[in-house]
Amino acid sequence: MKISELRDKSLEELTQLLDEKQLDAFRIRMAKATGQLGNTHEVRGNRRAIAQIQTLINEKQRGDS
């Protein structure tokens, strides 16, 4: 998801999306640990998405736009 699309979401939607991404991160870590992860680039992409969402949540809480 692009950052411009994320900026249009509300704080509640972002927190819900963050929870989903964190569950995905857990699933990806477990797949990597058991050797079942075929696309290793998913790890980095998921971490990046989580960081972007957390940054936007912090910006919205501070009132920055």
N, C-alpha and C positions, 0 to 999 in steps of 0.2 A: 504494500500500500504506500502511495506517495505521501510525502510530508504535507503537501498542500491539501490532500484529502483528510489527513488527520487533524489539521488546524481547524477544519470546519466542524468537527465533532465537539459535543459538549463534554464537560468534565466527567459526568456519569458514564457516558459512552466510552471515554478514554480509559477509565478505571476498569470497566468491564472488558475492554479489549486487552488491557494489560494482564488481567487474570487469565484470559484465554492464551495469550502468548507465553505466559509463565508455565501454564500446563503443557503447551507445545514444547517448551524448552526442556521440561522434565522428560517428556516422551522421547525427544531427540537424544538427550543424554543417556537414557536407558538403552536406546537402540544402538548408540555408539559403543556403549560399554559391553554390550552383548555381541557386537560385531554384525548387527543386522542393518546398520545405516549405510545405504548405498550412496546417497548424495551428501557428502561431507560438508558441502558449502551451506547446508541448512543451518548448521551450528552457528556460523558467523552471522548469517542473515537474520536469524532469530534474535541473537544477542543485540544486533544493531537496531532491530525493530523495537525491542524492549527499551533500549536506551532512548530512542526517539520519543516513544510514548511517555516515558518518565519525564523527559525534558519538557514536553508540552504540558503535562500535568502540573509541573512546578511553575511554568510560565503562567498558566491560567490561575493557579492559586495565588501567585504574587500580583496578578493583574496586568502582566506584560502582554503585549500582543504582537 
